[in-house]
Amino acid sequence: MRERRIKKKISVYDLFRKLDKVGSGFITHEGWHNNLNDFIVFTEDENENLFNYFDRNKNKVIDYKSFQNFMNGSADTVQS
């Protein structure tokens, strides 16, 4: 995902904002699935697996810090 984002020249912040259409500070499960393929195309299974990876708390939302850590290559610092 990082490589695809870089190749498309989309900043982490801009991608997060585009996935968080309502400006809540979180990417919802619905927002992820409805909007990700507008920027970076994945299969349905890849989309779901990526969302589940980001959603460490299993509360169906992704916060910016977790998203940023992963996208910048520091996924080991994402809290579970």
N, C-alpha and C positions, 0 to 999 in steps of 0.2 A: 504494500500500500504506500509506503514511504517513497519508493522509487517511482511509482506511477504519479504520485502527487508532485514530486520534483520535476518529472518529465513534462507534466502539464503546466508547470510554473504557477502553482497555486500555493499560497502561504498557508501554514497551519491555521492561523487565525481566520483567514478568509474561508477556508474549507469548513471550519467549525461553524462560523456564522451562517454559511449557506445551508448547513445541515440543521442548524437550530433556527428554523424559519420564524418561529414566534418570539425569539429573543429572550428565552427563559434562562439562558445560561447552561442549558442541558440539551443533549440530543436525545430525543425519545426514540423508542424502538420504531414507532411509526415513521417519524421523521427520517431516521436512518434509511429505512427501506424505501421510502417514497422519494428520497432526494439524492442518495449517494451516486446512483448510476447516471445522474445528470453531469457528474464531474469525473468520476472514476468508475469504469464498468467492471463489475464482478458478476459471477454466477449467483443465483439465489442462495445456494449453500455457502459460498464464500462470504456473501453479505451477512448471513446469519452467524456464521462462525466468527467473523470479525466483530460483530456487535457483541456477541457473548464474551469474547476476549476482553473487550473494553469495559463491559458491564461487570466489573469485579464484585460489586455488592448485590448483583442479581435483582436490581430494583427497576430494570427496564429503562434506565437513563444513563447517559455518559456525560460526565462533567468535563469541563475544559482542561483541568490539570491532568487528568488521566489521558485524555486525548493528546494533549501537547507532549507529555512524557513519551508516549509511544511513538508519535510522529517524529519526534526529535531523536529517537534511538535510545531513549533511556527507559524502556519499558520495565526494567527490573526495579525501578523506583515507584511503580504504580502500586498503590496500596490494595490489598485484598480485603 
